Amino acid sequence: MVFVISKNGTPLMPTKRHGKVRRLLKQGLAKVVNREPFTIQLLYETTSYTQPVTVGIDIGSKTVGVSAVTDKEEIFSAEVQLRQDIKKLLLERRQHRRFRRYRKTRYRKPRFLNRRKKDGWLPPSLQWKVDAHVRIINKLGKIIPITKVVVEVAPFDIQKVQNPDIEGKNYQNDPQKGFADVREYCLWRAGYKSELSGKTGILEVHHIIPRSKGGTDAPSNLIVLTAEEHKMLHEGKIKIPKSRLEQIKVFKDAAHVSTIGWHIVNKLRQNYHVEITYGSITKERRDMYGLEKSHRDDAFVIAGGNIQERASEWYFGKFFRRQNRSLHKANPIKGGKRPINTVKQVRGFRRFDKVECEGKIGIVTGLRSSGYFSISELSGEKISDTVKYTKLRVIERSKTLMFERMVEAAWS
């Protein structure tokens, strides 16, 4: 598909007539405005007739599925990988700011009167995911005349997932009922002795999966150890048995999807006609049409796809951090001024620029002032760890959201 926009920027229907597209570009009647997805803009007046296009979006915590469907065919299909480093970067920034108060630099006034949260507030990591979903649709709306957006709202019942037979009052009869807190329950469950060695003494409760990595305070993620064993575990001298690790179920992503669903719907409704559907409906229709379980197949079904011709190509998208804008570093330069990242651009190349390297298309993942760079595919697979800049050719400058074209055969 070649996506087309009119002279005034209005999206038109995409085309497969590559020969006509080449003639328009060669004659100066059109120009390329985007490489992936390949988009041209007409430089002459034309009609603005379009067909109804429905976009389906499969909400995800790590990967988002998107599909645009007409009455006859699927014209766009993509899976977009979201960033997972927002919380980590915010914690790092907070640490740098706290350290800064103890250095001889300009005074930074403490915050304590401006922490009131607005209605509908979300943690920054979840708010970014909401904005990312909306950004994907807005980007698609610039190249496709979207008529309707269908969003799958997926509220997860975590207790039902853990215990399919739970119902009624049993929701209130958790195993922890009657205990003051989860620590007391874990000690009782362990018989007031270590769950690793059976020793007694000073007992402590350890998070098997740290909270910073998605772990929770659920009893399945907690293990009772002696104080000595707890210390040895953090020092790496002992390990938790694999059998215990396999018992842990992490519902972080399910909780995120349940939380952000309606926020995405409400934000999209400001600019689009939005309808909602549910996961049970998607699953039933996917099984009816014999489709595999994947984000883009779910998005196709959500968009109302059934007998339409599927797209022979699809796009893998990925969000990137454009710049490191943190004002406060661990090792500031003298005088408290903002430290300068000396390797921002080398020989005309920047991080995440899409380049051609040794006959392959990749992105610049590492810059060196010597002129030798690290190149990887958009999916993360390494192409070359050290290649000279003279062997690279810039294809597309870095963006917050970048796409790579894939073929159906490779996906299958």
Salt bridges, closest charged atoms under 4 A:
GLU36 OE1 - ARG405 NE 3.41
ASP58 OD2 - HIS295 ND1 3.06
GLU73 OE1 - LYS16 NZ 3.29
GLU74 OE1 - ARG310 NE 2.83
ASP85 OD1 - ARG83 NE 3.02
GLU92 OE2 - HIS96 NE2 3.48
ASP131 OD1 - LYS267 NZ 2.56
GLU195 OE2 - ARG189 NH2 3.43
GLU195 OE1 - ARG244 NH1 3.43
GLU204 OE1 - HIS230 ND1 2.56
ASP217 OD1 - HIS207 NE2 2.66
ASP217 OD2 - ARG211 NH1 3.04
GLU235 OE1 - LYS237 NZ 3.28
ASP253 OD2 - LYS62 NZ 3.74
GLU275 OE1 - LYS148 NZ 3.73
GLU275 OE2 - HIS273 NE2 3.42
ASP287 OD2 - LYS283 NZ 3.26
ASP297 OD1 - ARG310 NH1 3.16
ASP298 OD1 - ARG286 NH1 2.72
ASP298 OD2 - LYS293 NZ 2.65
GLU313 OE1 - ARG405 NH1 3.93
ASP353 OD2 - ARG397 NH1 2.78
GLU356 OE1 - ARG393 NH2 2.55
ASP385 OD1 - LYS382 NZ 3.47
GLU396 OE1 - LYS354 NZ 3.53
GLU396 OE2 - LYS399 NZ 3.24
GLU408 OE1 - ARG296 NH2 2.58
